[in-house]
């Protein structure tokens, strides 16, 4: 039970999706497949609802929710053309 709770707590990641208008959206999730599906069904963020479909660009390595929220904040502070390069610093190997 403790190990299961630990895995759940440390199973968050930051992701970037490209919207149909070529903009980039950044968010966090603990289930990337369901999150991208939700975006494409119009159940994701308000920002992406009018910019469908979205395609997954990049994800970070897994981390705690707290760390994911902090990284998301840092990514969102980057200029649009730097977001992908910034998140690559925190991504898993072979995830491009």
N, C-alpha and C positions, 0 to 999 in steps of 0.2 A: 504494500500500500504506500509506504513512504517513497520507495523508488518510483512508483507510478506517478505520484504527486510531483516528485522532482522532475521527471521527464516532461510532464505537462507544463510545469512552470518554466522550463527551459526549452520550449519548443516553438518559440516565436521567431519570426524573421521579418525583415524589411523587404519590400518588393517595389519594383517600378513596372508600370504598364504604359504602353504607347496607345494613345487614344486615336480615334479616326481623324481628328483634326491635326494630328502629328504632335500634340502636346504630350507631356509626360506627367503621370500621376504617381505619387508615392504613398504607400500605406504600410501597415503591419498586419500580420495574420499568424495564426497557428495552424492553418490549413490552406495552403496556396491554391490547390485545385478548386476547392469550394469557393474561395474568395474571387478568383478570376471568373468562375462560372456565374457567381452572384453579380459581379460587375456587368457581364455580358447579358444578363437577364434583366438589367435595370434595377437590381436590388442592392447594388454596391453604393459607393459614395455619390452624393448629390452631383459632384463635379463630373463624374463619368457618365451619368445617366443620359446626357445629351450629346455624348461623344462616343457612341458605340459604333462598332465593336472595339474592344481593347485587346491588345496582345501583350503577353508577358515578355518583358525585356530582361530582367535580372532579379535575382534574389540574393540576400545576404546569407551568411552562415546562420545556424540557429543560435538563439541566445535567450536570456530571460526577457519577460515582457518589459520590464523597466529599461533594460539596455536597448531593446528594440524601439521603444518610444523615444529614447534619447537620440539614437541614430537617425530615426525618421525626422526628428526635429532638425538635426544637422544637415541631412540631405535636402530638406525643404528650404534651408537657408541658402543653398547653392544656386547659382544661375542655371537656367534650363540646360544650357549646353555642357554643364559640368556635373550634373546629377549622376549620370551613368558612371563617369570616371570616378567620382567620389565613392559611390556605392561599391564599385569593383574592389576597392581597398578592403572591403569587409565581406566579400562574396566567397562562396565555396569554390574550390578548385574545379575547373571544368564546367562552370555554370555561366556560360556566355553565349 
